[in-house]
Amino acid sequence: MKEVKQRVDVGNVKTIIMAYKKKLKKIVGELNKASKTHASQAERINSMLKKSSPALAKISASCKAQAKKKFKVWPSAYASGWGVRCTRGDFKKK
């Protein structure tokens, strides 16, 4: 059978990530209660959870305002993409 590649919606990805974070936080709590050995494992997992993914970062307010001025429709794929590039610093803000 052929494998069908499906397009993943960003909203669905965020939902999945939030569900995993919730489960991992529960595990961290259980490990902290278990023993000293597991507590160190819990600390490592917790440190990984605190790091935020740049893919999920919000568009900065100034870039969002500029995108709204530049494009007729907000939100649109073009305006959002431009806002993300502006937030990342791919080009100078005005």
PDB file of N, CA, C and O in Angstrom:
ATOM      1  N   MET A   1       0.829  -1.182   0.000  1.00  0.00           N
ATOM      2  CA  MET A   1       0.000   0.000   0.000  1.00  0.00           C
ATOM      3  C   MET A   1       0.875   1.249   0.000  1.00  0.00           C
ATOM      4  O   MET A   1       1.971   1.264   0.561  1.00  0.00           O
ATOM      5  N   LYS A   2       0.376   2.265  -0.626  1.00  0.00           N
ATOM      6  CA  LYS A   2       1.093   3.529  -0.630  1.00  0.00           C
ATOM      7  C   LYS A   2       0.809   4.285   0.653  1.00  0.00           C
ATOM      8  O   LYS A   2      -0.307   4.277   1.172  1.00  0.00           O
ATOM      9  N   GLU A   3       1.837   4.931   1.142  1.00  0.00           N
ATOM     10  CA  GLU A   3       1.661   5.764   2.326  1.00  0.00           C
ATOM     11  C   GLU A   3       1.174   7.133   1.883  1.00  0.00           C
ATOM     12  O   GLU A   3       1.715   7.723   0.948  1.00  0.00           O
ATOM     13  N   VAL A   4       0.181   7.617   2.540  1.00  0.00           N
ATOM     14  CA  VAL A   4      -0.383   8.922   2.204  1.00  0.00           C
ATOM     15  C   VAL A   4       0.151   9.936   3.207  1.00  0.00           C
ATOM     16  O   VAL A   4      -0.028   9.781   4.415  1.00  0.00           O
ATOM     17  N   LYS A   5       0.800  10.962   2.702  1.00  0.00           N
ATOM     18  CA  LYS A   5       1.312  12.018   3.571  1.00  0.00           C
ATOM     19  C   LYS A   5       0.208  13.051   3.757  1.00  0.00           C
ATOM     20  O   LYS A   5      -0.378  13.540   2.791  1.00  0.00           O
ATOM     21  N   GLN A   6      -0.059  13.367   5.007  1.00  0.00           N
ATOM     22  CA  GLN A   6      -1.087  14.341   5.306  1.00  0.00           C
ATOM     23  C   GLN A   6      -0.439  15.630   5.792  1.00  0.00           C
ATOM     24  O   GLN A   6       0.601  15.619   6.451  1.00  0.00           O
ATOM     25  N   ARG A   7      -1.072  16.718   5.455  1.00  0.00           N
ATOM     26  CA  ARG A   7      -0.587  18.021   5.907  1.00  0.00           C
ATOM     27  C   ARG A   7      -1.004  18.195   7.363  1.00  0.00           C
ATOM     28  O   ARG A   7      -2.162  17.972   7.716  1.00  0.00           O
ATOM     29  N   VAL A   8      -0.069  18.590   8.193  1.00  0.00           N
ATOM     30  CA  VAL A   8      -0.334  18.756   9.618  1.00  0.00           C
ATOM     31  C   VAL A   8      -0.654  20.217   9.880  1.00  0.00           C
ATOM     32  O   VAL A   8       0.112  21.107   9.511  1.00  0.00           O
ATOM     33  N   ASP A   9      -1.784  20.456  10.518  1.00  0.00           N
ATOM     34  CA  ASP A   9      -2.202  21.812  10.864  1.00  0.00           C
ATOM     35  C   ASP A   9      -1.444  22.260  12.105  1.00  0.00           C
ATOM     36  O   ASP A   9      -1.268  21.476  13.038  1.00  0.00           O
ATOM     37  N   VAL A  10      -0.992  23.516  12.126  1.00  0.00           N
ATOM     38  CA  VAL A  10      -0.213  24.042  13.247  1.00  0.00           C
ATOM     39  C   VAL A  10      -1.024  23.978  14.539  1.00  0.00           C
ATOM     40  O   VAL A  10      -0.465  23.698  15.599  1.00  0.00           O
ATOM     41  N   GLY A  11      -2.321  24.232  14.469  1.00  0.00           N
ATOM     42  CA  GLY A  11      -3.169  24.162  15.660  1.00  0.00           C
ATOM     43  C   GLY A  11      -3.183  22.774  16.256  1.00  0.00           C
ATOM     44  O   GLY A  11      -3.148  22.617  17.476  1.00  0.00           O
ATOM     45  N   ASN A  12      -3.232  21.757  15.395  1.00  0.00           N
ATOM     46  CA  ASN A  12      -3.212  20.379  15.874  1.00  0.00           C
ATOM     47  C   ASN A  12      -1.871  20.048  16.515  1.00  0.00           C
ATOM     48  O   ASN A  12      -1.825  19.332  17.516  1.00  0.00           O
ATOM     49  N   VAL A  13      -0.794  20.554  15.958  1.00  0.00           N
ATOM     50  CA  VAL A  13       0.529  20.302  16.514  1.00  0.00           C
ATOM     51  C   VAL A  13       0.626  20.909  17.908  1.00  0.00           C
ATOM     52  O   VAL A  13       1.155  20.286  18.828  1.00  0.00           O
ATOM     53  N   LYS A  14       0.114  22.129  18.060  1.00  0.00           N
ATOM     54  CA  LYS A  14       0.144  22.778  19.370  1.00  0.00           C
ATOM     55  C   LYS A  14      -0.654  21.976  20.381  1.00  0.00           C
ATOM     56  O   LYS A  14      -0.230  21.826  21.527  1.00  0.00           O
ATOM     57  N   THR A  15      -1.807  21.458  19.970  1.00  0.00           N
ATOM     58  CA  THR A  15      -2.646  20.658  20.860  1.00  0.00           C
ATOM     59  C   THR A  15      -1.920  19.393  21.287  1.00  0.00           C
ATOM     60  O   THR A  15      -1.962  19.014  22.458  1.00  0.00           O
ATOM     61  N   ILE A  16      -1.263  18.746  20.351  1.00  0.00           N
ATOM     62  CA  ILE A  16      -0.524  17.517  20.646  1.00  0.00           C
ATOM     63  C   ILE A  16       0.623  17.806  21.602  1.00  0.00           C
ATOM     64  O   ILE A  16       0.843  17.062  22.558  1.00  0.00           O
ATOM     65  N   ILE A  17       1.357  18.890  21.345  1.00  0.00           N
ATOM     66  CA  ILE A  17       2.485  19.244  22.206  1.00  0.00           C
ATOM     67  C   ILE A  17       2.006  19.548  23.612  1.00  0.00           C
ATOM     68  O   ILE A  17       2.629  19.125  24.585  1.00  0.00           O
ATOM     69  N   MET A  18       0.900  20.281  23.731  1.00  0.00           N
ATOM     70  CA  MET A  18       0.370  20.613  25.052  1.00  0.00           C
ATOM     71  C   MET A  18      -0.048  19.340  25.796  1.00  0.00           C
ATOM     72  O   MET A  18       0.152  19.242  27.007  1.00  0.00           O
ATOM     73  N   ALA A  19      -0.624  18.367  25.087  1.00  0.00           N
ATOM     74  CA  ALA A  19      -1.018  17.109  25.717  1.00  0.00           C
ATOM     75  C   ALA A  19       0.211  16.352  26.225  1.00  0.00           C
ATOM     76  O   ALA A  19       0.200  15.809  27.329  1.00  0.00           O
ATOM     77  N   TYR A  20       1.274  16.320  25.407  1.00  0.00           N
ATOM     78  CA  TYR A  20       2.493  15.646  25.838  1.00  0.00           C
ATOM     79  C   TYR A  20       3.117  16.342  27.037  1.00  0.00           C
ATOM     80  O   TYR A  20       3.597  15.682  27.958  1.00  0.00           O
ATOM     81  N   LYS A  21       3.116  17.669  27.032  1.00  0.00           N
ATOM     82  CA  LYS A  21       3.687  18.411  28.161  1.00  0.00           C
ATOM     83  C   LYS A  21       2.915  18.102  29.438  1.00  0.00           C
ATOM     84  O   LYS A  21       3.510  17.947  30.504  1.00  0.00           O
ATOM     85  N   LYS A  22       1.597  18.013  29.332  1.00  0.00           N
ATOM     86  CA  LYS A  22       0.773  17.718  30.500  1.00  0.00           C
ATOM     87  C   LYS A  22       1.109  16.329  31.044  1.00  0.00           C
ATOM     88  O   LYS A  22       1.244  16.146  32.254  1.00  0.00           O
ATOM     89  N   LYS A  23       1.243  15.356  30.149  1.00  0.00           N
ATOM     90  CA  LYS A  23       1.587  13.995  30.567  1.00  0.00           C
ATOM     91  C   LYS A  23       2.987  13.952  31.196  1.00  0.00           C
ATOM     92  O   LYS A  23       3.197  13.300  32.219  1.00  0.00           O
ATOM     93  N   LEU A  24       3.938  14.653  30.571  1.00  0.00           N
ATOM     94  CA  LEU A  24       5.301  14.647  31.095  1.00  0.00           C
ATOM     95  C   LEU A  24       5.377  15.323  32.456  1.00  0.00           C
ATOM     96  O   LEU A  24       6.132  14.877  33.320  1.00  0.00           O
ATOM     97  N   LYS A  25       4.611  16.388  32.665  1.00  0.00           N
ATOM     98  CA  LYS A  25       4.604  17.050  33.967  1.00  0.00           C
ATOM     99  C   LYS A  25       4.059  16.110  35.040  1.00  0.00           C
ATOM    100  O   LYS A  25       4.528  16.129  36.178  1.00  0.00           O
ATOM    101  N   LYS A  26       3.081  15.297  34.685  1.00  0.00           N
ATOM    102  CA  LYS A  26       2.534  14.322  35.627  1.00  0.00           C
ATOM    103  C   LYS A  26       3.605  13.292  35.990  1.00  0.00           C
ATOM    104  O   LYS A  26       3.757  12.921  37.154  1.00  0.00           O
ATOM    105  N   ILE A  27       4.341  12.839  34.979  1.00  0.00           N
ATOM    106  CA  ILE A  27       5.405  11.867  35.210  1.00  0.00           C
ATOM    107  C   ILE A  27       6.493  12.464  36.094  1.00  0.00           C
ATOM    108  O   ILE A  27       7.029  11.788  36.972  1.00  0.00           O
ATOM    109  N   VAL A  28       6.819  13.745  35.858  1.00  0.00           N
ATOM    110  CA  VAL A  28       7.830  14.421  36.673  1.00  0.00           C
ATOM    111  C   VAL A  28       7.410  14.400  38.140  1.00  0.00           C
ATOM    112  O   VAL A  28       8.226  14.119  39.017  1.00  0.00           O
ATOM    113  N   GLY A  29       6.157  14.692  38.401  1.00  0.00           N
ATOM    114  CA  GLY A  29       5.653  14.665  39.776  1.00  0.00           C
ATOM    115  C   GLY A  29       5.763  13.290  40.394  1.00  0.00           C
ATOM    116  O   GLY A  29       6.155  13.160  41.554  1.00  0.00           O
ATOM    117  N   GLU A  30       5.424  12.262  39.638  1.00  0.00           N
ATOM    118  CA  GLU A  30       5.506  10.893  40.143  1.00  0.00           C
ATOM    119  C   GLU A  30       6.959  10.496  40.415  1.00  0.00           C
ATOM    120  O   GLU A  30       7.259   9.855  41.422  1.00  0.00           O
ATOM    121  N   LEU A  31       7.852  10.885  39.506  1.00  0.00           N
ATOM    122  CA  LEU A  31       9.265  10.540  39.692  1.00  0.00           C
ATOM    123  C   LEU A  31       9.870  11.251  40.894  1.00  0.00           C
ATOM    124  O   LEU A  31      10.690  10.674  41.609  1.00  0.00           O
ATOM    125  N   ASN A  32       9.475  12.495  41.120  1.00  0.00           N
ATOM    126  CA  ASN A  32       9.978  13.221  42.287  1.00  0.00           C
ATOM    127  C   ASN A  32       9.584  12.526  43.583  1.00  0.00           C
ATOM    128  O   ASN A  32      10.338  12.561  44.556  1.00  0.00           O
ATOM    129  N   LYS A  33       8.440  11.912  43.608  1.00  0.00           N
ATOM    130  CA  LYS A  33       7.976  11.225  44.805  1.00  0.00           C
ATOM    131  C   LYS A  33       8.656   9.869  44.974  1.00  0.00           C
ATOM    132  O   LYS A  33       8.735   9.362  46.093  1.00  0.00           O
ATOM    133  N   ALA A  34       9.147   9.271  43.893  1.00  0.00           N
ATOM    134  CA  ALA A  34       9.643   7.901  43.926  1.00  0.00           C
ATOM    135  C   ALA A  34      10.940   7.757  44.733  1.00  0.00           C
ATOM    136  O   ALA A  34      10.952   7.077  45.758  1.00  0.00           O
ATOM    137  N   SER A  35      12.005   8.377  44.291  1.00  0.00           N
ATOM    138  CA  SER A  35      13.284   8.246  44.996  1.00  0.00           C
ATOM    139  C   SER A  35      14.272   9.275  44.472  1.00  0.00           C
ATOM    140  O   SER A  35      13.969  10.020  43.540  1.00  0.00           O
ATOM    141  N   LYS A  36      15.451   9.312  45.074  1.00  0.00           N
ATOM    142  CA  LYS A  36      16.469  10.268  44.651  1.00  0.00           C
ATOM    143  C   LYS A  36      16.937   9.999  43.229  1.00  0.00           C
ATOM    144  O   LYS A  36      17.208  10.935  42.476  1.00  0.00           O
ATOM    145  N   THR A  37      17.034   8.736  42.858  1.00  0.00           N
ATOM    146  CA  THR A  37      17.470   8.378  41.511  1.00  0.00           C
ATOM    147  C   THR A  37      16.502   8.930  40.482  1.00  0.00           C
ATOM    148  O   THR A  37      16.906   9.526  39.484  1.00  0.00           O
ATOM    149  N   HIS A  38      15.235   8.725  40.735  1.00  0.00           N
ATOM    150  CA  HIS A  38      14.222   9.196  39.799  1.00  0.00           C
ATOM    151  C   HIS A  38      14.089  10.714  39.845  1.00  0.00           C
ATOM    152  O   HIS A  38      13.669  11.325  38.862  1.00  0.00           O
ATOM    153  N   ALA A  39      14.436  11.326  40.962  1.00  0.00           N
ATOM    154  CA  ALA A  39      14.348  12.779  41.070  1.00  0.00           C
ATOM    155  C   ALA A  39      15.294  13.443  40.080  1.00  0.00           C
ATOM    156  O   ALA A  39      14.950  14.467  39.490  1.00  0.00           O
ATOM    157  N   SER A  40      16.490  12.871  39.888  1.00  0.00           N
ATOM    158  CA  SER A  40      17.422  13.453  38.917  1.00  0.00           C
ATOM    159  C   SER A  40      16.869  13.315  37.497  1.00  0.00           C
ATOM    160  O   SER A  40      17.049  14.206  36.667  1.00  0.00           O
ATOM    161  N   GLN A  41      16.195  12.192  37.223  1.00  0.00           N
ATOM    162  CA  GLN A  41      15.561  12.012  35.917  1.00  0.00           C
ATOM    163  C   GLN A  41      14.455  13.046  35.729  1.00  0.00           C
ATOM    164  O   GLN A  41      14.288  13.608  34.646  1.00  0.00           O
ATOM    165  N   ALA A  42      13.714  13.284  36.790  1.00  0.00           N
ATOM    166  CA  ALA A  42      12.630  14.255  36.733  1.00  0.00           C
ATOM    167  C   ALA A  42      13.171  15.656  36.467  1.00  0.00           C
ATOM    168  O   ALA A  42      12.561  16.423  35.723  1.00  0.00           O
ATOM    169  N   GLU A  43      14.310  15.996  37.067  1.00  0.00           N
ATOM    170  CA  GLU A  43      14.916  17.307  36.840  1.00  0.00           C
ATOM    171  C   GLU A  43      15.324  17.484  35.384  1.00  0.00           C
ATOM    172  O   GLU A  43      15.131  18.553  34.806  1.00  0.00           O
ATOM    173  N   ARG A  44      15.890  16.434  34.791  1.00  0.00           N
ATOM    174  CA  ARG A  44      16.294  16.517  33.387  1.00  0.00           C
ATOM    175  C   ARG A  44      15.088  16.697  32.469  1.00  0.00           C
ATOM    176  O   ARG A  44      15.128  17.502  31.538  1.00  0.00           O
ATOM    177  N   ILE A  45      14.015  15.948  32.732  1.00  0.00           N
ATOM    178  CA  ILE A  45      12.800  16.082  31.921  1.00  0.00           C
ATOM    179  C   ILE A  45      12.214  17.472  32.101  1.00  0.00           C
ATOM    180  O   ILE A  45      11.787  18.100  31.132  1.00  0.00           O
ATOM    181  N   ASN A  46      12.192  17.954  33.335  1.00  0.00           N
ATOM    182  CA  ASN A  46      11.632  19.265  33.621  1.00  0.00           C
ATOM    183  C   ASN A  46      12.420  20.365  32.919  1.00  0.00           C
ATOM    184  O   ASN A  46      11.831  21.331  32.436  1.00  0.00           O
ATOM    185  N   SER A  47      13.742  20.232  32.855  1.00  0.00           N
ATOM    186  CA  SER A  47      14.554  21.236  32.160  1.00  0.00           C
ATOM    187  C   SER A  47      14.254  21.237  30.662  1.00  0.00           C
ATOM    188  O   SER A  47      14.278  22.291  30.025  1.00  0.00           O
ATOM    189  N   MET A  48      13.971  20.056  30.094  1.00  0.00           N
ATOM    190  CA  MET A  48      13.604  19.986  28.682  1.00  0.00           C
ATOM    191  C   MET A  48      12.248  20.632  28.437  1.00  0.00           C
ATOM    192  O   MET A  48      12.034  21.240  27.389  1.00  0.00           O
ATOM    193  N   LEU A  49      11.328  20.508  29.392  1.00  0.00           N
ATOM    194  CA  LEU A  49      10.000  21.092  29.236  1.00  0.00           C
ATOM    195  C   LEU A  49      10.050  22.614  29.286  1.00  0.00           C
ATOM    196  O   LEU A  49       9.241  23.280  28.641  1.00  0.00           O
ATOM    197  N   LYS A  50      10.981  23.165  30.039  1.00  0.00           N
ATOM    198  CA  LYS A  50      11.056  24.616  30.190  1.00  0.00           C
ATOM    199  C   LYS A  50      11.577  25.301  28.941  1.00  0.00           C
ATOM    200  O   LYS A  50      11.294  26.479  28.724  1.00  0.00           O
ATOM    201  N   LYS A  51      12.333  24.585  28.113  1.00  0.00           N
ATOM    202  CA  LYS A  51      12.835  25.165  26.875  1.00  0.00           C
ATOM    203  C   LYS A  51      11.669  25.289  25.906  1.00  0.00           C
ATOM    204  O   LYS A  51      10.944  24.320  25.679  1.00  0.00           O
ATOM    205  N   SER A  52      11.484  26.472  25.334  1.00  0.00           N
ATOM    206  CA  SER A  52      10.378  26.658  24.400  1.00  0.00           C
ATOM    207  C   SER A  52      10.878  26.471  22.975  1.00  0.00           C
ATOM    208  O   SER A  52      12.024  26.775  22.645  1.00  0.00           O
ATOM    209  N   SER A  53      10.001  25.975  22.168  1.00  0.00           N
ATOM    210  CA  SER A  53      10.326  25.748  20.777  1.00  0.00           C
ATOM    211  C   SER A  53      10.182  27.046  19.991  1.00  0.00           C
ATOM    212  O   SER A  53       9.184  27.747  20.161  1.00  0.00           O
ATOM    213  N   PRO A  54      11.143  27.391  19.135  1.00  0.00           N
ATOM    214  CA  PRO A  54      11.002  28.613  18.353  1.00  0.00           C
ATOM    215  C   PRO A  54       9.865  28.518  17.348  1.00  0.00           C
ATOM    216  O   PRO A  54       9.346  29.540  16.900  1.00  0.00           O
ATOM    217  N   ALA A  55       9.475  27.308  16.991  1.00  0.00           N
ATOM    218  CA  ALA A  55       8.383  27.140  16.052  1.00  0.00           C
ATOM    219  C   ALA A  55       7.048  27.561  16.648  1.00  0.00           C
ATOM    220  O   ALA A  55       6.121  27.905  15.914  1.00  0.00           O
ATOM    221  N   LEU A  56       6.944  27.538  17.954  1.00  0.00           N
ATOM    222  CA  LEU A  56       5.693  27.895  18.597  1.00  0.00           C
ATOM    223  C   LEU A  56       5.691  29.306  19.155  1.00  0.00           C
ATOM    224  O   LEU A  56       4.742  29.700  19.832  1.00  0.00           O
ATOM    225  N   ALA A  57       6.731  30.069  18.884  1.00  0.00           N
ATOM    226  CA  ALA A  57       6.818  31.427  19.398  1.00  0.00           C
ATOM    227  C   ALA A  57       5.753  32.303  18.748  1.00  0.00           C
ATOM    228  O   ALA A  57       5.380  32.097  17.593  1.00  0.00           O
ATOM    229  N   LYS A  58       5.276  33.273  19.501  1.00  0.00           N
ATOM    230  CA  LYS A  58       4.256  34.174  18.986  1.00  0.00           C
ATOM    231  C   LYS A  58       4.900  35.272  18.148  1.00  0.00           C
ATOM    232  O   LYS A  58       6.080  35.589  18.301  1.00  0.00           O
ATOM    233  N   ILE A  59       4.092  35.841  17.260  1.00  0.00           N
ATOM    234  CA  ILE A  59       4.537  36.961  16.454  1.00  0.00           C
ATOM    235  C   ILE A  59       4.563  38.192  17.352  1.00  0.00           C
ATOM    236  O   ILE A  59       3.604  38.449  18.079  1.00  0.00           O
ATOM    237  N   SER A  60       5.653  38.953  17.307  1.00  0.00           N
ATOM    238  CA  SER A  60       5.774  40.131  18.160  1.00  0.00           C
ATOM    239  C   SER A  60       4.713  41.159  17.788  1.00  0.00           C
ATOM    240  O   SER A  60       4.238  41.189  16.653  1.00  0.00           O
ATOM    241  N   ALA A  61       4.349  41.995  18.743  1.00  0.00           N
ATOM    242  CA  ALA A  61       3.283  42.975  18.546  1.00  0.00           C
ATOM    243  C   ALA A  61       3.637  43.970  17.443  1.00  0.00           C
ATOM    244  O   ALA A  61       2.788  44.323  16.624  1.00  0.00           O
ATOM    245  N   SER A  62       4.897  44.423  17.422  1.00  0.00           N
ATOM    246  CA  SER A  62       5.283  45.402  16.400  1.00  0.00           C
ATOM    247  C   SER A  62       5.239  44.788  14.999  1.00  0.00           C
ATOM    248  O   SER A  62       4.822  45.444  14.045  1.00  0.00           O
ATOM    249  N   CYS A  63       5.663  43.545  14.879  1.00  0.00           N
ATOM    250  CA  CYS A  63       5.639  42.884  13.572  1.00  0.00           C
ATOM    251  C   CYS A  63       4.211  42.587  13.134  1.00  0.00           C
ATOM    252  O   CYS A  63       3.887  42.666  11.949  1.00  0.00           O
ATOM    253  N   LYS A  64       3.369  42.246  14.089  1.00  0.00           N
ATOM    254  CA  LYS A  64       1.968  41.981  13.771  1.00  0.00           C
ATOM    255  C   LYS A  64       1.298  43.260  13.271  1.00  0.00           C
ATOM    256  O   LYS A  64       0.529  43.215  12.311  1.00  0.00           O
ATOM    257  N   ALA A  65       1.581  44.396  13.907  1.00  0.00           N
ATOM    258  CA  ALA A  65       1.014  45.679  13.486  1.00  0.00           C
ATOM    259  C   ALA A  65       1.496  46.046  12.085  1.00  0.00           C
ATOM    260  O   ALA A  65       0.718  46.532  11.264  1.00  0.00           O
ATOM    261  N   GLN A  66       2.776  45.814  11.815  1.00  0.00           N
ATOM    262  CA  GLN A  66       3.316  46.115  10.488  1.00  0.00           C
ATOM    263  C   GLN A  66       2.681  45.224   9.424  1.00  0.00           C
ATOM    264  O   GLN A  66       2.388  45.684   8.320  1.00  0.00           O
ATOM    265  N   ALA A  67       2.469  43.955   9.754  1.00  0.00           N
ATOM    266  CA  ALA A  67       1.860  43.020   8.801  1.00  0.00           C
ATOM    267  C   ALA A  67       0.422  43.439   8.501  1.00  0.00           C
ATOM    268  O   ALA A  67      -0.034  43.338   7.362  1.00  0.00           O
ATOM    269  N   LYS A  68      -0.296  43.911   9.534  1.00  0.00           N
ATOM    270  CA  LYS A  68      -1.673  44.365   9.327  1.00  0.00           C
ATOM    271  C   LYS A  68      -1.722  45.576   8.403  1.00  0.00           C
ATOM    272  O   LYS A  68      -2.660  45.722   7.618  1.00  0.00           O
ATOM    273  N   LYS A  69      -0.713  46.447   8.492  1.00  0.00           N
ATOM    274  CA  LYS A  69      -0.654  47.614   7.617  1.00  0.00           C
ATOM    275  C   LYS A  69      -0.271  47.216   6.189  1.00  0.00           C
ATOM    276  O   LYS A  69      -0.763  47.792   5.218  1.00  0.00           O
ATOM    277  N   LYS A  70       0.609  46.231   6.080  1.00  0.00           N
ATOM    278  CA  LYS A  70       1.155  45.849   4.783  1.00  0.00           C
ATOM    279  C   LYS A  70       0.164  45.014   3.956  1.00  0.00           C
ATOM    280  O   LYS A  70       0.116  45.144   2.733  1.00  0.00           O
ATOM    281  N   PHE A  71      -0.628  44.154   4.624  1.00  0.00           N
ATOM    282  CA  PHE A  71      -1.536  43.256   3.923  1.00  0.00           C
ATOM    283  C   PHE A  71      -2.988  43.624   4.204  1.00  0.00           C
ATOM    284  O   PHE A  71      -3.315  44.085   5.298  1.00  0.00           O
ATOM    285  N   LYS A  72      -3.854  43.423   3.222  1.00  0.00           N
ATOM    286  CA  LYS A  72      -5.264  43.786   3.367  1.00  0.00           C
ATOM    287  C   LYS A  72      -5.994  42.867   4.340  1.00  0.00           C
ATOM    288  O   LYS A  72      -6.878  43.314   5.072  1.00  0.00           O
ATOM    289  N   VAL A  73      -5.632  41.588   4.353  1.00  0.00           N
ATOM    290  CA  VAL A  73      -6.348  40.600   5.170  1.00  0.00           C
ATOM    291  C   VAL A  73      -5.443  40.097   6.281  1.00  0.00           C
ATOM    292  O   VAL A  73      -4.318  39.663   6.032  1.00  0.00           O
ATOM    293  N   TRP A  74      -5.940  40.159   7.505  1.00  0.00           N
ATOM    294  CA  TRP A  74      -5.247  39.553   8.652  1.00  0.00           C
ATOM    295  C   TRP A  74      -6.250  38.707   9.385  1.00  0.00           C
ATOM    296  O   TRP A  74      -7.331  39.225   9.663  1.00  0.00           O
ATOM    297  N   PRO A  75      -6.015  37.486   9.724  1.00  0.00           N
ATOM    298  CA  PRO A  75      -4.816  36.708   9.419  1.00  0.00           C
ATOM    299  C   PRO A  75      -4.918  36.061   8.048  1.00  0.00           C
ATOM    300  O   PRO A  75      -5.984  35.593   7.647  1.00  0.00           O
ATOM    301  N   SER A  76      -3.840  36.039   7.358  1.00  0.00           N
ATOM    302  CA  SER A  76      -3.728  35.311   6.097  1.00  0.00           C
ATOM    303  C   SER A  76      -2.369  34.632   6.100  1.00  0.00           C
ATOM    304  O   SER A  76      -1.500  34.965   6.907  1.00  0.00           O
ATOM    305  N   ALA A  77      -2.194  33.702   5.216  1.00  0.00           N
ATOM    306  CA  ALA A  77      -0.942  32.955   5.168  1.00  0.00           C
ATOM    307  C   ALA A  77       0.233  33.890   4.858  1.00  0.00           C
ATOM    308  O   ALA A  77       1.304  33.776   5.455  1.00  0.00           O
ATOM    309  N   TYR A  78       0.019  34.805   3.925  1.00  0.00           N
ATOM    310  CA  TYR A  78       1.098  35.709   3.546  1.00  0.00           C
ATOM    311  C   TYR A  78       1.449  36.665   4.692  1.00  0.00           C
ATOM    312  O   TYR A  78       2.622  36.874   5.003  1.00  0.00           O
ATOM    313  N   ALA A  79       0.409  37.243   5.314  1.00  0.00           N
ATOM    314  CA  ALA A  79       0.646  38.190   6.400  1.00  0.00           C
ATOM    315  C   ALA A  79       1.286  37.496   7.594  1.00  0.00           C
ATOM    316  O   ALA A  79       2.208  38.038   8.204  1.00  0.00           O
ATOM    317  N   SER A  80       0.812  36.315   7.932  1.00  0.00           N
ATOM    318  CA  SER A  80       1.376  35.576   9.065  1.00  0.00           C
ATOM    319  C   SER A  80       2.824  35.191   8.789  1.00  0.00           C
ATOM    320  O   SER A  80       3.686  35.310   9.660  1.00  0.00           O
ATOM    321  N   GLY A  81       3.080  34.734   7.581  1.00  0.00           N
ATOM    322  CA  GLY A  81       4.449  34.363   7.214  1.00  0.00           C
ATOM    323  C   GLY A  81       5.383  35.555   7.285  1.00  0.00           C
ATOM    324  O   GLY A  81       6.515  35.440   7.754  1.00  0.00           O
ATOM    325  N   TRP A  82       4.906  36.700   6.816  1.00  0.00           N
ATOM    326  CA  TRP A  82       5.714  37.911   6.880  1.00  0.00           C
ATOM    327  C   TRP A  82       5.969  38.303   8.332  1.00  0.00           C
ATOM    328  O   TRP A  82       7.077  38.707   8.686  1.00  0.00           O
ATOM    329  N   GLY A  83       4.929  38.181   9.181  1.00  0.00           N
ATOM    330  CA  GLY A  83       5.078  38.507  10.602  1.00  0.00           C
ATOM    331  C   GLY A  83       6.084  37.605  11.295  1.00  0.00           C
ATOM    332  O   GLY A  83       6.860  38.064  12.134  1.00  0.00           O
ATOM    333  N   VAL A  84       6.075  36.333  10.951  1.00  0.00           N
ATOM    334  CA  VAL A  84       7.026  35.377  11.543  1.00  0.00           C
ATOM    335  C   VAL A  84       8.448  35.727  11.130  1.00  0.00           C
ATOM    336  O   VAL A  84       9.357  35.739  11.960  1.00  0.00           O
ATOM    337  N   ARG A  85       8.638  36.013   9.839  1.00  0.00           N
ATOM    338  CA  ARG A  85       9.979  36.370   9.367  1.00  0.00           C
ATOM    339  C   ARG A  85      10.465  37.656  10.028  1.00  0.00           C
ATOM    340  O   ARG A  85      11.645  37.789  10.355  1.00  0.00           O
ATOM    341  N   CYS A  86       9.549  38.599  10.220  1.00  0.00           N
ATOM    342  CA  CYS A  86       9.902  39.846  10.885  1.00  0.00           C
ATOM    343  C   CYS A  86      10.308  39.576  12.332  1.00  0.00           C
ATOM    344  O   CYS A  86      11.302  40.125  12.807  1.00  0.00           O
ATOM    345  N   THR A  87       9.551  38.736  13.034  1.00  0.00           N
ATOM    346  CA  THR A  87       9.854  38.400  14.424  1.00  0.00           C
ATOM    347  C   THR A  87      11.201  37.697  14.544  1.00  0.00           C
ATOM    348  O   THR A  87      11.964  37.960  15.474  1.00  0.00           O
ATOM    349  N   ARG A  88      11.489  36.805  13.606  1.00  0.00           N
ATOM    350  CA  ARG A  88      12.774  36.101  13.625  1.00  0.00           C
ATOM    351  C   ARG A  88      13.927  37.031  13.331  1.00  0.00           C
ATOM    352  O   ARG A  88      15.070  36.726  13.670  1.00  0.00           O
ATOM    353  N   GLY A  89      13.642  38.181  12.695  1.00  0.00           N
ATOM    354  CA  GLY A  89      14.690  39.131  12.367  1.00  0.00           C
ATOM    355  C   GLY A  89      15.304  38.890  11.008  1.00  0.00           C
ATOM    356  O   GLY A  89      16.456  39.252  10.769  1.00  0.00           O
ATOM    357  N   ASP A  90      14.534  38.275  10.108  1.00  0.00           N
ATOM    358  CA  ASP A  90      15.065  38.021   8.761  1.00  0.00           C
ATOM    359  C   ASP A  90      15.273  39.317   7.970  1.00  0.00           C
ATOM    360  O   ASP A  90      16.065  39.351   7.029  1.00  0.00           O
ATOM    361  N   PHE A  91      14.563  40.381   8.353  1.00  0.00           N
ATOM    362  CA  PHE A  91      14.766  41.682   7.728  1.00  0.00           C
ATOM    363  C   PHE A  91      14.480  42.761   8.769  1.00  0.00           C
ATOM    364  O   PHE A  91      13.886  42.495   9.815  1.00  0.00           O
ATOM    365  N   LYS A  92      14.909  43.969   8.465  1.00  0.00           N
ATOM    366  CA  LYS A  92      14.801  45.048   9.445  1.00  0.00           C
ATOM    367  C   LYS A  92      13.355  45.496   9.620  1.00  0.00           C
ATOM    368  O   LYS A  92      12.589  45.564   8.658  1.00  0.00           O
ATOM    369  N   LYS A  93      12.996  45.800  10.866  1.00  0.00           N
ATOM    370  CA  LYS A  93      11.693  46.371  11.159  1.00  0.00           C
ATOM    371  C   LYS A  93      11.741  47.866  10.862  1.00  0.00           C
ATOM    372  O   LYS A  93      12.788  48.496  11.009  1.00  0.00           O
ATOM    373  N   LYS A  94      10.630  48.425  10.451  1.00  0.00           N
ATOM    374  CA  LYS A  94      10.580  49.863  10.164  1.00  0.00           C
ATOM    375  C   LYS A  94      10.111  50.617  11.373  1.00  0.00           C
ATOM    376  O   LYS A  94      10.002  51.843  11.333  1.00  0.00           O
TER     377      LYS A  94
END
